[in-house]
Amino acid sequence: MNRVVLMGRLTRDPDIRYTQGENSMAVARYTLAVDRRTKEKETDFISCVAFGKNAEFADKYLKQGTKIVICGRLQTGSYTNREGQKVYTTDVVIDEQEFAESKSTATNAQKGTDNRANGAEHTDTPSNIAEGFMAIPDNVDSEGLPFN
């Protein structure tokens, strides 16, 4: 089974191109920065490619810094560069992509980054920590909730 699920941030805006021919199709390429769960902060930079509607979505809604979750498959390939050397590639071909944070959380995170850069201190508020979810009050009976 060849299935990949990753969450990270775009390192740059997607590069969108269109295939030639009668049935032109959009192709978007972007790199996803994915943090490793280690004591030392390590990041992997994963090359991603999306076709058709997924590429059009990436072009319209994704930009540098956007936090997304992708599902897809690994695809390897190779080509010969202009110097005659064989170059090997590994890409994640996107089947699904969706936002991993709300627009307001992303905006607040960006403002916090800007404030820290200017010497101001940023504190996480409950809305920033919850990322769009609301805490259930103590006085609510859990049996009345629509999930287990």
Secondary structure, 3 states (H helix, E strand, C coil): CCCEEEEEEECCCCEEEECCCCCCCEEEEEEEEEECCCCCCCEEEEEEEEEHHHHHHHHHHCCCCCEEEEEEEEEEEEEECCCCCEEEEEEEEEEEEEECCCHHHHHHHHHHHHHHHCCCCCCCCHHHHHCCCCCCCCCCCHHHCCCC
